[in-house]
Amino acid sequence: MGNTHSRRITGHRFYNVQSPGRCYRTGRAHDPTRGYPTMFLPGPQQDTARAAAEFRRQIARSQPKPQKPPYGWRWFSGAPLDGAPRTDATWFLSANQSVDPTYRGKFHTRPRIVRAGMRTGATLAPPAVGVAWWVDERLTMAVLCLVFVLISARAGYKMATAIMESRHQRRLVQPLAAVLAPVLETNKGTIIRGMEIPRDYLSDDETVLTVPLLDTWRPDQVSQAVKLIHVRLGGEWNHQTTKEAPYFLRLTHKPAPPNFVSYKEVAHLLRQGSDATPLLGLGVEAAPVRLNFDDEAPHIGMSVGTGGGKSSLMRLLIAQLAYHGVDHFTVIDPKMVSLQGMDAIIPGLTIYDQIMSEWAAIANFRREMDRRYLELRDNPKAKFDRWFLILEEQNAFALESDIVWKEIKEKKDPARPPVWADIAFILVKARQVKMHVVAAYQRMDDRSTGGFGLRDQFGMKLLSRFSPSQWDMLVDTRPRAIPSNVNGRWTSVMGGLHRQVQLPFMTVDDVADLMSYRDTSGVVRPASPETSPEAVPGGGDGPAPQVGGVPGDTGDRGQRPGRERLRLLPPPPEGLDDAVADLVAPEPEERLYTLKEASSDSPVGFLPVKWETAKKRRTRAPEGAFPEGVMSDGAERYTKDQLTEFFGSAEKSEHSG
């Protein structure tokens, strides 16, 4: 005990003799009121120690005891084990949004009762299997195998869905985000995280596409983004932006075209337009869809299966073109009955249904094209009438051409029939001289178009009842358009954009009815309320004049009672009195022109200025200086004298130059 490092036992602890207030083992300071039994303390210190101990006991009793979390209840009730909610799901309703922004799972988006059942089942399954195994091993094994098969099928479905979703993201969402990023002035990752594009967005009419926007977005950014989405995703969309932050661009499908369109519903639309802009059908929201032979689609190719409505579409186009003044139609019809009866109604329409005559007709069409180019070379301002080459049933035509050519060709002749060279030159050159091709195929492959790669020469492609392979062959864009089962529903493809169109159903009798309104004087008569449910703008209030039939004429083609077709009256005989001649063939009314038709860049133009210049001069003219026109067919029209008085004539302009 004399050693300075000796130890003694006091209060069940070892303390240094030299430092009685510090623990020998830990070196920490010692509280004289704790650790020492009160019997070893002096009297005053004993009272202090007892008071301190009682004080500590009172504090301990006053504080609530820590409770253990109710892990069991949380587990079996389907709640998160840490007690923090992840979503706004309730006992019986699925979640609408996530409460925890870091949560990316799906378990807590289910109703709580479903989660409780899943956890309870998972807990009770092992002991239940053990009991069942003890009772009946074979039955338990069969049930386990069945459960294993179901779980495997479910896992396989999930895996396939994940693979398709990954492909969808890689092929569609990520490239779209990459092109939208510079437009929306953000990065690709931000767009991908906020973008929602379901895989079935084309087939689901209720789909809503969502694209995130910055808080500083501008209207021009939205318009550019919508155009890109139309091109990349296909379809036709309405769009709107959210009014409050966070801002999103939301796109929804426009209403689909009607399931059926009759002739009476669009009769007034067929009589509008021109020989360059015939009506194709009604698109989304029942909006009229027109072709444009002068600009976008000088030639049209159709690829449609049997019964898809090729012949009805041909009748629709030919009837409108003839109504608006086209008098040259060369029809190649190997089927012989596709346009049966049309040649008796349409002036200038000739049908060829034998292979040798078909070849000769196409060669003659090409010779006319070459003649027009020679005339255009000598006279750059030469004007030409439209001439259409209608190629029906081209798969049958291609097959028959190859078979016949193999039978008649000689050794020095080319391997393919020369008719394909004629068609190739026509497709490449005919547009500038107002000659056009409308071709119909069951399958528009390279062989049926002559093997020259001519499919790209068709400015517009019309598809119906097509397969994925046909889409890849003709269009080859993603995503593919979805063919419709609705009769008369076609997909038009032009410039990478595709849209759905419902074609009007057109019979031969409907063609005859439309042609009954054609006036050879060049003035289109207004529609009768009987055939048009809507009034044609500028058509007048009175009914269209009727012309009686010629005695003995049986060409009424089953017309409605009270309506007779307009007959083309023969010219009056020589020497007939002028008054009688006026009754037989009334003097034609003066033709009215729109400003575009009268401009120098129009085929029938007579003004010395182009359309854009004419519009500017009309806008800048003082009040009352520009002639007052007449509204007709939805456009303001003028007489030739009115326009030449204001602009001057092309002849005067050339003479003064």
C-alpha positions as CSV (number, residue, x, y, z in Angstrom):
1,M,0.0,0.0,0.0
2,G,3.1,2.3,0.4
3,N,3.6,2.2,-3.4
4,T,2.3,5.3,-5.1
5,H,0.8,3.1,-7.8
6,S,-1.0,0.8,-5.3
7,R,-4.7,0.4,-5.7
8,R,-7.6,0.0,-3.4
9,I,-11.2,-1.2,-3.9
10,T,-13.7,1.6,-3.2
11,G,-17.3,1.5,-4.4
12,H,-16.6,-1.6,-6.6
13,R,-14.1,0.4,-8.7
14,F,-10.3,0.8,-8.7
15,Y,-9.0,4.2,-8.0
16,N,-5.5,5.7,-7.9
17,V,-4.3,6.4,-4.4
18,Q,-2.6,9.6,-5.6
19,S,-5.7,10.7,-7.6
20,P,-8.7,9.5,-5.6
21,G,-11.0,11.6,-7.8
22,R,-10.1,9.9,-11.1
23,C,-10.8,6.3,-12.3
24,Y,-7.7,4.1,-12.5
25,R,-9.0,2.2,-15.5
26,T,-10.6,5.0,-17.6
27,G,-9.0,8.1,-16.2
28,R,-12.3,9.9,-16.1
29,A,-13.3,12.3,-13.3
30,H,-15.2,10.7,-10.4
31,D,-18.4,12.1,-9.0
32,P,-18.1,11.8,-5.2
33,T,-21.8,11.4,-4.9
34,R,-21.9,8.4,-7.1
35,G,-20.2,5.0,-7.0
36,Y,-19.4,5.0,-3.3
37,P,-21.7,3.1,-1.0
38,T,-23.2,5.7,1.4
39,M,-21.9,3.6,4.4
40,F,-18.3,4.5,3.4
41,L,-19.1,8.3,3.0
42,P,-19.0,10.8,5.8
43,G,-22.3,11.9,7.3
44,P,-22.9,15.1,5.2
45,Q,-21.9,13.4,2.0
46,Q,-24.3,10.5,2.8
47,D,-27.2,12.9,2.9
48,T,-26.1,14.6,-0.3
49,A,-25.8,11.2,-2.1
50,R,-29.2,10.1,-1.0
51,A,-30.8,13.3,-2.2
52,A,-29.1,13.1,-5.6
53,A,-30.2,9.5,-6.0
54,E,-33.8,10.3,-5.2
55,F,-33.7,13.3,-7.6
56,R,-32.4,11.1,-10.4
57,R,-35.2,8.5,-9.7
58,Q,-37.8,11.2,-9.9
59,I,-36.5,12.5,-13.2
60,A,-36.5,9.0,-14.6
61,R,-40.1,8.4,-13.5
62,S,-41.2,11.7,-15.0
63,Q,-39.8,11.0,-18.5
64,P,-41.8,8.7,-20.8
65,K,-40.4,5.4,-21.5
66,P,-39.2,4.9,-25.2
67,Q,-41.7,2.8,-27.1
68,K,-40.7,0.3,-29.8
69,P,-42.1,1.0,-33.3
70,P,-45.1,-1.1,-34.2
71,Y,-43.3,-3.1,-36.9
72,G,-45.8,-5.9,-36.8
73,W,-48.8,-3.7,-37.4
74,R,-47.1,-1.8,-40.2
75,W,-46.1,-5.1,-41.8
76,F,-49.5,-6.7,-41.8
77,S,-51.4,-3.5,-42.6
78,G,-49.3,-2.7,-45.7
79,A,-47.8,0.5,-44.3
80,P,-44.1,1.5,-44.8
81,L,-42.0,0.0,-42.1
82,D,-40.4,3.3,-41.2
83,G,-43.9,5.0,-40.9
84,A,-43.2,7.6,-43.6
85,P,-45.8,7.6,-46.4
86,R,-44.5,7.2,-49.9
87,T,-47.6,8.0,-52.0
88,D,-51.2,9.3,-51.4
89,A,-52.7,5.9,-51.8
90,T,-55.5,5.1,-49.3
91,W,-57.0,1.8,-48.0
92,F,-59.1,1.3,-51.2
93,L,-57.7,3.7,-53.8
94,S,-54.5,3.6,-55.8
95,A,-52.0,6.5,-55.6
96,N,-52.4,9.5,-57.9
97,Q,-49.0,11.0,-57.0
98,S,-45.9,10.4,-55.0
99,V,-45.4,12.1,-51.6
100,D,-41.8,11.2,-51.4
101,P,-40.0,12.5,-54.6
102,T,-37.2,10.0,-54.2
103,Y,-39.6,7.0,-54.3
104,R,-39.6,5.2,-57.7
105,G,-41.2,1.9,-56.7
106,K,-44.7,0.6,-57.5
107,F,-45.6,-1.4,-54.3
108,H,-46.9,1.6,-52.3
109,T,-48.9,2.9,-55.3
110,R,-51.4,0.1,-54.7
111,P,-54.3,0.4,-52.3
112,R,-53.2,-0.4,-48.7
113,I,-55.6,-3.3,-48.4
114,V,-53.9,-5.0,-51.4
115,R,-50.5,-4.4,-49.9
116,A,-51.7,-5.9,-46.6
117,G,-53.0,-9.0,-48.3
118,M,-49.7,-9.4,-50.2
119,R,-47.6,-9.2,-47.0
120,T,-49.9,-11.4,-45.0
121,G,-50.0,-14.0,-47.8
122,A,-46.2,-13.9,-48.0
123,T,-45.9,-14.4,-44.2
124,L,-48.4,-17.2,-44.0
125,A,-47.3,-19.1,-47.1
126,P,-44.2,-20.9,-45.7
127,P,-46.0,-22.4,-42.6
128,A,-49.0,-23.2,-44.8
129,V,-46.9,-25.0,-47.3
130,G,-45.2,-26.9,-44.4
131,V,-48.5,-28.1,-43.0
132,A,-49.8,-29.0,-46.5
133,W,-46.7,-31.0,-47.2
134,W,-47.1,-32.9,-43.9
135,V,-50.8,-33.7,-44.8
136,D,-50.4,-34.6,-48.5
137,E,-47.0,-34.4,-50.3
138,R,-48.2,-35.1,-53.8
139,L,-51.0,-32.6,-53.8
140,T,-48.7,-30.0,-52.3
141,M,-46.1,-30.7,-55.0
142,A,-48.7,-30.2,-57.7
143,V,-49.9,-26.9,-56.3
144,L,-46.3,-25.7,-55.9
145,C,-45.6,-26.6,-59.5
146,L,-48.7,-24.7,-60.7
147,V,-47.7,-21.7,-58.6
148,F,-44.1,-21.9,-60.0
149,V,-45.5,-21.9,-63.6
150,L,-47.7,-18.9,-62.9
151,I,-44.9,-17.0,-61.3
152,S,-42.6,-17.9,-64.2
153,A,-45.2,-16.7,-66.7
154,R,-45.7,-13.5,-64.8
155,A,-42.0,-12.9,-64.6
156,G,-41.7,-13.6,-68.4
157,Y,-44.4,-11.1,-69.1
158,K,-42.7,-8.6,-67.0
159,M,-39.4,-9.2,-68.6
160,A,-40.9,-8.9,-72.1
161,T,-42.6,-5.7,-71.1
162,A,-39.4,-4.3,-69.8
163,I,-37.6,-5.2,-73.0
164,M,-40.3,-3.6,-75.1
165,E,-40.2,-0.5,-72.9
166,S,-36.5,-0.3,-73.2
167,R,-36.7,-0.6,-77.0
168,H,-39.4,2.1,-77.0
169,Q,-37.2,4.4,-74.9
170,R,-34.2,3.7,-77.1
171,R,-35.9,4.1,-80.5
172,L,-38.5,6.7,-79.9
173,V,-38.3,8.6,-76.6
174,Q,-34.6,9.3,-76.4
175,P,-34.2,10.4,-80.0
176,L,-37.2,12.7,-79.6
177,A,-35.8,14.1,-76.4
178,A,-32.5,14.7,-78.2
179,V,-34.1,16.8,-81.0
180,L,-36.4,18.7,-78.5
181,A,-33.6,19.6,-76.1
182,P,-32.1,22.5,-78.3
183,V,-35.6,23.7,-79.1
184,L,-36.8,23.9,-75.5
185,E,-33.3,25.1,-74.4
186,T,-32.8,22.3,-71.8
187,N,-30.9,19.1,-71.6
188,K,-31.9,15.6,-72.9
189,G,-32.0,14.0,-69.4
190,T,-34.5,16.6,-68.0
191,I,-36.9,16.0,-71.0
192,I,-36.6,12.2,-70.6
193,R,-37.4,12.3,-66.9
194,G,-40.5,14.4,-67.4
195,M,-41.7,13.0,-70.8
196,E,-44.6,10.5,-70.9
197,I,-45.2,8.6,-74.2
198,P,-47.0,5.3,-73.9
199,R,-46.1,2.5,-76.3
200,D,-49.6,2.3,-77.6
201,Y,-50.0,6.0,-78.1
202,L,-51.1,5.6,-81.7
203,S,-53.8,3.0,-81.1
204,D,-55.2,4.4,-77.9
205,D,-57.5,7.4,-78.6
206,E,-57.3,8.5,-75.0
207,T,-53.5,8.8,-75.0
208,V,-52.1,12.0,-73.5
209,L,-48.5,12.8,-74.4
210,T,-46.6,15.0,-71.9
211,V,-43.4,17.0,-72.5
212,P,-41.8,19.1,-69.7
213,L,-41.2,22.8,-70.3
214,L,-39.0,25.3,-68.5
215,D,-40.5,28.0,-66.4
216,T,-39.2,30.5,-69.1
217,W,-40.8,28.7,-72.1
218,R,-41.9,30.8,-75.1
219,P,-44.8,30.2,-77.5
220,D,-42.4,29.8,-80.5
221,Q,-40.7,27.0,-78.7
222,V,-44.0,25.2,-78.2
223,S,-45.0,25.6,-81.9
224,Q,-41.6,24.2,-83.0
225,A,-41.8,21.3,-80.5
226,V,-45.3,20.4,-81.7
227,K,-44.1,20.2,-85.4
228,L,-41.2,18.0,-84.4
229,I,-43.6,15.7,-82.4
230,H,-45.9,15.5,-85.4
231,V,-43.1,14.4,-87.7
232,R,-41.4,12.0,-85.2
233,L,-44.5,10.4,-83.7
234,G,-47.0,10.5,-86.6
235,G,-50.7,11.1,-86.1
236,E,-52.5,14.4,-85.7
237,W,-52.6,16.1,-82.3
238,N,-54.2,18.9,-80.4
239,H,-51.9,20.6,-77.9
240,Q,-52.1,22.8,-74.8
241,T,-49.8,24.0,-72.0
242,T,-50.4,23.9,-68.3
243,K,-51.2,27.3,-66.7
244,E,-49.2,26.9,-63.6
245,A,-45.7,25.6,-62.7
246,P,-44.4,23.0,-63.2
247,Y,-45.2,23.6,-66.9
248,F,-45.9,20.8,-69.3
249,L,-46.9,20.5,-73.0
250,R,-49.8,18.1,-73.3
251,L,-50.9,16.5,-76.6
252,T,-54.1,14.6,-77.3
253,H,-55.5,12.9,-80.4
254,K,-57.7,14.9,-82.7
255,P,-61.1,13.3,-83.2
256,A,-60.9,10.5,-85.8
257,P,-62.4,10.9,-89.3
258,P,-66.1,9.7,-89.7
259,N,-66.6,6.0,-90.3
260,F,-68.6,6.6,-93.5
261,V,-68.9,9.5,-95.9
262,S,-71.6,9.5,-98.6
263,Y,-71.6,11.4,-101.8
264,K,-74.5,13.7,-100.6
265,E,-72.5,14.7,-97.6
266,V,-69.6,16.1,-99.7
267,A,-71.3,17.0,-102.9
268,H,-70.8,20.7,-102.2
269,L,-67.1,20.1,-101.5
270,L,-66.6,18.2,-104.7
271,R,-67.9,21.2,-106.7
272,Q,-65.4,23.5,-105.0
273,G,-61.7,23.6,-105.6
274,S,-60.1,23.3,-109.1
275,D,-58.6,20.7,-111.5
276,A,-55.4,20.9,-109.4
277,T,-57.0,20.5,-105.9
278,P,-59.7,17.7,-106.0
279,L,-61.1,16.5,-102.7
280,L,-59.6,13.3,-101.3
281,G,-61.9,12.8,-98.3
282,L,-62.5,14.0,-94.8
283,G,-59.7,13.8,-92.2
284,V,-59.6,14.3,-88.5
285,E,-62.4,16.5,-87.1
286,A,-64.2,16.0,-90.4
287,A,-61.9,18.5,-92.1
288,P,-61.7,18.4,-95.9
289,V,-58.4,16.9,-97.2
290,R,-57.4,17.9,-100.8
291,L,-54.7,16.9,-103.2
292,N,-52.5,19.4,-105.0
293,F,-51.3,18.2,-108.4
294,D,-49.4,21.5,-109.0
295,D,-47.3,21.4,-105.9
296,E,-47.1,18.5,-103.5
297,A,-48.3,15.5,-105.4
298,P,-48.0,15.6,-109.2
299,H,-48.3,11.8,-109.2
300,I,-50.2,9.5,-106.8
301,G,-49.5,5.8,-106.0
302,M,-52.0,3.6,-104.2
303,S,-51.2,0.4,-102.4
304,V,-54.3,-1.4,-101.2
305,G,-55.6,-4.9,-100.9
306,T,-58.5,-6.4,-102.7
307,G,-61.8,-4.7,-101.7
308,G,-60.0,-1.7,-100.2
309,G,-61.8,0.8,-102.5
310,K,-59.4,1.5,-105.3
311,S,-62.2,1.8,-107.9
312,S,-64.3,4.1,-105.8
313,L,-61.3,6.4,-105.3
314,M,-60.6,6.4,-109.0
315,R,-64.3,7.3,-109.7
316,L,-64.0,10.1,-107.1
317,L,-60.9,11.7,-108.6
318,I,-61.9,11.3,-112.3
319,A,-65.4,12.8,-111.7
320,Q,-64.0,15.8,-109.9
321,L,-61.3,16.4,-112.5
322,A,-63.8,16.1,-115.3
323,Y,-66.2,18.4,-113.5
324,H,-63.5,21.1,-113.3
325,G,-62.7,20.9,-117.0
326,V,-60.1,18.1,-117.5
327,D,-60.9,16.4,-120.9
328,H,-58.0,14.0,-121.3
329,F,-58.0,10.7,-119.4
330,T,-56.0,7.6,-120.6
331,V,-57.1,4.7,-118.5
332,I,-55.2,1.4,-118.4
333,D,-57.5,-1.3,-116.9
334,P,-56.3,-4.9,-117.2
335,K,-59.3,-5.9,-115.0
336,M,-61.6,-4.6,-117.7
337,V,-64.4,-3.7,-115.2
338,S,-62.8,-1.4,-112.7
339,L,-64.2,1.8,-114.3
340,Q,-67.0,0.2,-116.3
341,G,-69.6,2.8,-117.4
342,M,-67.3,5.8,-116.7
343,D,-66.5,6.3,-120.4
344,A,-70.1,6.9,-121.2
345,I,-70.3,9.8,-118.6
346,I,-66.8,11.4,-118.7
347,P,-65.9,13.3,-121.8
348,G,-62.4,12.5,-123.1
349,L,-62.0,9.3,-121.1
350,T,-60.7,6.3,-123.0
351,I,-60.3,2.8,-121.4
352,Y,-57.7,0.3,-122.7
353,D,-58.1,-3.2,-121.5
354,Q,-55.9,-5.3,-123.9
355,I,-52.1,-5.5,-123.3
356,M,-51.0,-4.3,-126.7
357,S,-53.4,-1.4,-126.8
358,E,-52.3,-0.5,-123.2
359,W,-48.7,-0.4,-124.3
360,A,-49.6,1.8,-127.3
361,A,-51.7,4.2,-125.1
362,I,-48.8,4.7,-122.7
363,A,-46.4,5.3,-125.6
364,N,-48.8,7.8,-127.0
365,F,-49.0,9.6,-123.6
366,R,-45.2,9.8,-123.6
367,R,-45.1,11.2,-127.2
368,E,-47.6,13.9,-126.1
369,M,-45.3,14.8,-123.2
370,D,-42.3,15.1,-125.5
371,R,-44.4,17.2,-127.9
372,R,-45.3,19.6,-125.1
373,Y,-41.7,19.9,-124.1
374,L,-40.8,20.9,-127.6
375,E,-43.5,23.5,-127.6
376,L,-42.4,24.7,-124.2
377,R,-38.8,25.1,-125.6
378,D,-40.0,27.3,-128.4
379,N,-42.5,29.2,-126.3
380,P,-41.7,29.3,-122.5
381,K,-45.1,30.8,-121.8
382,A,-47.0,28.0,-123.4
383,K,-50.1,26.8,-121.5
384,F,-51.3,23.2,-121.6
385,D,-54.5,21.3,-120.6
386,R,-54.2,18.7,-117.9
387,W,-53.9,15.1,-119.1
388,F,-54.1,12.1,-116.7
389,L,-52.8,8.6,-117.1
390,I,-54.8,6.3,-114.9
391,L,-53.0,3.0,-114.2
392,E,-55.4,0.4,-112.7
393,E,-54.5,-3.0,-111.4
394,Q,-50.7,-2.5,-111.9
395,N,-49.7,-5.9,-110.4
396,A,-51.8,-7.7,-113.0
397,F,-50.5,-5.3,-115.7
398,A,-46.8,-6.0,-114.7
399,L,-47.4,-9.8,-114.7
400,E,-49.2,-9.8,-118.1
401,S,-46.6,-7.4,-119.6
402,D,-43.7,-9.7,-118.6
403,I,-45.5,-12.9,-119.9
404,V,-46.4,-11.4,-123.3
405,W,-43.0,-9.7,-123.8
406,K,-41.3,-13.1,-123.2
407,E,-43.4,-14.6,-125.9
408,I,-42.9,-11.9,-128.6
409,K,-39.5,-10.4,-128.0
410,E,-36.5,-11.2,-130.2
411,K,-32.9,-11.8,-129.2
412,K,-31.8,-8.2,-129.6
413,D,-34.8,-6.8,-127.6
414,P,-34.3,-5.7,-124.0
415,A,-35.1,-8.1,-121.2
416,R,-38.0,-5.9,-119.9
417,P,-40.9,-4.5,-121.9
418,P,-40.2,-1.0,-123.3
419,V,-43.4,0.2,-121.7
420,W,-41.5,0.5,-118.4
421,A,-39.1,3.0,-119.9
422,D,-42.1,5.0,-121.1
423,I,-43.6,5.0,-117.6
424,A,-40.3,5.9,-116.0
425,F,-39.8,9.0,-118.3
426,I,-43.4,10.0,-117.7
427,L,-43.0,9.9,-113.9
428,V,-39.8,11.8,-114.0
429,K,-40.7,14.5,-116.5
430,A,-44.4,14.9,-117.0
431,R,-45.2,17.3,-114.1
432,Q,-44.0,20.5,-115.7
433,V,-46.3,20.1,-118.8
434,K,-49.3,19.2,-116.7
435,M,-49.4,15.5,-117.3
436,H,-50.0,13.3,-114.2
437,V,-50.1,9.7,-113.2
438,V,-52.5,8.0,-110.8
439,A,-51.5,4.3,-110.3
440,A,-53.2,1.6,-108.2
441,Y,-51.4,-1.5,-106.9
442,Q,-52.4,-4.4,-104.7
443,R,-48.8,-4.5,-103.6
444,M,-46.6,-1.5,-104.7
445,D,-43.3,-3.4,-104.9
446,D,-40.3,-2.7,-107.1
447,R,-41.2,-5.3,-109.7
448,S,-44.8,-4.0,-110.2
449,T,-43.3,-0.5,-110.8
450,G,-40.9,-1.7,-113.5
451,G,-37.8,-2.3,-111.5
452,F,-36.4,1.2,-112.0
453,G,-36.9,2.3,-108.4
454,L,-39.9,4.5,-109.4
455,R,-41.8,4.4,-106.2
456,D,-40.1,7.5,-104.9
457,Q,-41.5,9.5,-107.9
458,F,-45.0,9.3,-106.4
459,G,-45.3,12.5,-104.4
460,M,-48.2,11.1,-102.4
461,K,-48.7,7.4,-101.4
462,L,-52.2,6.2,-100.3
463,L,-52.3,3.0,-98.3
464,S,-55.2,0.9,-97.1
465,R,-55.3,-2.6,-95.6
466,F,-51.5,-2.7,-95.6
467,S,-49.2,-5.0,-93.7
468,P,-46.1,-3.9,-91.7
469,S,-43.9,-5.2,-94.5
470,Q,-45.7,-3.0,-97.0
471,W,-45.3,0.0,-94.7
472,D,-41.6,-0.7,-94.4
473,M,-41.2,-1.1,-98.1
474,L,-43.1,2.1,-99.1
475,V,-42.5,4.5,-96.2
476,D,-40.0,2.9,-93.8
477,T,-40.5,5.3,-91.0
478,R,-41.1,4.7,-87.3
479,P,-43.5,4.4,-85.7
480,R,-45.6,2.6,-88.3
481,A,-49.1,3.8,-89.0
482,I,-51.8,1.4,-87.8
483,P,-54.2,0.1,-90.6
484,S,-57.9,0.6,-89.9
485,N,-60.6,-2.0,-90.4
486,V,-63.1,0.8,-91.4
487,N,-64.1,0.5,-95.0
488,G,-62.9,3.5,-97.0
489,R,-60.3,4.6,-94.3
490,W,-57.0,5.3,-96.0
491,T,-53.6,6.6,-94.8
492,S,-52.0,9.3,-96.9
493,V,-48.2,9.7,-96.7
494,M,-46.5,12.7,-98.0
495,G,-43.2,14.3,-97.0
496,G,-42.7,12.0,-94.0
497,L,-46.2,12.9,-92.6
498,H,-49.1,10.4,-92.5
499,R,-52.7,11.2,-91.8
500,Q,-56.0,9.3,-91.7
501,V,-58.6,10.1,-94.4
502,Q,-62.1,8.7,-94.9
503,L,-62.9,8.6,-98.6
504,P,-66.4,9.3,-99.8
505,F,-68.2,6.3,-101.3
506,M,-68.7,7.1,-105.0
507,T,-70.9,5.1,-107.4
508,V,-71.3,5.5,-111.2
509,D,-74.7,7.1,-110.6
510,D,-73.0,9.6,-108.2
511,V,-70.5,10.4,-111.0
512,A,-73.4,11.1,-113.4
513,D,-75.1,13.3,-110.9
514,L,-71.9,15.4,-110.3
515,M,-71.3,15.7,-114.1
516,S,-74.9,17.0,-114.5
517,Y,-73.7,20.2,-112.9
518,R,-70.8,20.7,-115.3
519,D,-71.3,23.7,-117.6
520,T,-69.3,23.7,-120.8
521,S,-69.2,27.5,-120.8
522,G,-66.7,27.3,-117.9
523,V,-69.1,28.6,-115.3
524,V,-69.9,26.2,-112.5
525,R,-73.6,26.1,-111.7
526,P,-74.6,26.1,-108.0
527,A,-75.6,22.9,-106.2
528,S,-79.2,22.0,-105.7
529,P,-80.4,21.5,-102.1
530,E,-81.4,18.0,-103.1
531,T,-77.8,16.8,-103.4
532,S,-76.1,19.2,-101.0
533,P,-77.1,19.6,-97.3
534,E,-75.1,22.8,-97.2
535,A,-75.3,25.8,-99.4
536,V,-72.4,26.5,-101.7
537,P,-70.9,30.0,-101.0
538,G,-71.9,32.4,-103.7
539,G,-74.3,29.9,-105.2
540,G,-77.4,32.1,-105.1
541,D,-80.7,31.5,-103.6
542,G,-82.6,30.0,-106.5
543,P,-82.5,26.4,-107.6
544,A,-80.2,25.3,-110.5
545,P,-81.9,25.4,-113.9
546,Q,-83.0,22.1,-115.3
547,V,-82.7,21.0,-118.9
548,G,-85.0,18.4,-120.2
549,G,-83.9,15.2,-121.7
550,V,-83.7,14.3,-125.4
551,P,-86.6,12.1,-126.6
552,G,-85.5,8.5,-126.8
553,D,-82.5,9.0,-124.5
554,T,-82.2,6.1,-122.0
555,G,-79.0,7.3,-120.3
556,D,-80.6,8.4,-117.1
557,R,-78.8,5.7,-115.1
558,G,-81.5,5.4,-112.5
559,Q,-81.6,9.0,-111.4
560,R,-83.9,10.3,-108.7
561,P,-87.5,11.3,-109.7
562,G,-87.7,15.0,-110.5
563,R,-84.0,15.4,-111.6
564,E,-82.8,15.1,-115.1
565,R,-79.2,15.1,-116.2
566,L,-77.9,18.1,-118.2
567,R,-77.7,17.2,-121.8
568,L,-75.0,18.7,-124.0
569,L,-77.0,20.3,-126.8
570,P,-75.6,20.1,-130.4
571,P,-74.6,23.4,-132.1
572,P,-77.3,25.2,-134.0
573,P,-77.5,24.5,-137.7
574,E,-76.2,27.0,-140.1
575,G,-78.5,29.8,-141.0
576,L,-80.7,29.4,-138.0
577,D,-82.3,32.6,-136.7
578,D,-80.3,34.3,-134.0
579,A,-83.2,34.3,-131.6
580,V,-83.7,30.5,-132.0
581,A,-80.0,30.0,-131.7
582,D,-80.0,31.8,-128.4
583,L,-82.7,29.5,-127.1
584,V,-80.7,26.4,-128.2
585,A,-77.3,27.5,-127.0
586,P,-77.5,30.5,-124.6
587,E,-74.6,32.9,-124.5
588,P,-72.1,31.9,-121.8
589,E,-71.7,34.1,-118.8
590,E,-68.6,36.2,-118.3
591,R,-66.0,34.2,-116.4
592,L,-64.9,35.3,-113.0
593,Y,-61.3,34.9,-111.8
594,T,-59.7,34.9,-108.3
595,L,-56.7,37.1,-107.9
596,K,-54.5,34.0,-107.9
597,E,-56.0,32.6,-111.1
598,A,-55.5,35.9,-112.9
599,S,-51.8,36.3,-111.8
600,S,-49.0,35.7,-114.2
601,D,-47.8,32.5,-112.3
602,S,-51.2,30.9,-112.9
603,P,-51.8,28.7,-116.0
604,V,-54.7,30.9,-117.1
605,G,-53.2,34.2,-115.8
606,F,-53.4,37.4,-117.8
607,L,-52.0,39.9,-115.4
608,P,-48.4,41.2,-115.7
609,V,-47.7,40.6,-112.0
610,K,-47.3,37.5,-109.8
611,W,-49.7,36.5,-107.1
612,E,-47.6,37.7,-104.2
613,T,-47.2,41.1,-105.8
614,A,-50.9,41.3,-106.7
615,K,-51.8,40.6,-103.1
616,K,-49.5,43.4,-101.8
617,R,-50.9,45.9,-104.3
618,R,-54.5,45.0,-103.4
619,T,-53.7,45.5,-99.7
620,R,-51.9,48.8,-100.2
621,A,-54.5,50.3,-102.6
622,P,-56.4,53.3,-101.3
623,E,-60.0,52.7,-100.2
624,G,-62.3,52.4,-103.2
625,A,-59.4,52.1,-105.7
626,F,-59.4,48.3,-106.0
627,P,-62.4,46.9,-107.8
628,E,-65.1,45.2,-105.8
629,G,-65.4,41.5,-106.4
630,V,-68.1,38.9,-105.9
631,M,-67.9,36.1,-103.4
632,S,-68.2,32.7,-105.1
633,D,-67.1,29.2,-104.0
634,G,-65.6,30.7,-100.8
635,A,-63.3,33.2,-102.7
636,E,-63.6,36.8,-104.0
637,R,-63.7,36.8,-107.8
638,Y,-63.4,39.6,-110.4
639,T,-64.0,40.0,-114.1
640,K,-61.1,40.2,-116.5
641,D,-61.9,43.9,-117.3
642,Q,-61.9,44.8,-113.6
643,L,-58.4,43.4,-113.0
644,T,-56.8,44.6,-116.2
645,E,-58.1,48.1,-115.6
646,F,-56.3,48.1,-112.2
647,F,-53.1,46.1,-113.0
648,G,-52.9,46.4,-116.8
649,S,-52.6,43.4,-119.1
650,A,-49.6,41.1,-119.8
651,E,-49.7,42.1,-123.5
652,K,-49.5,45.8,-122.7
653,S,-46.6,45.1,-120.3
654,E,-44.7,43.2,-122.9
655,H,-45.3,45.9,-125.5
656,S,-44.2,48.7,-123.2
657,G,-41.0,46.6,-122.3
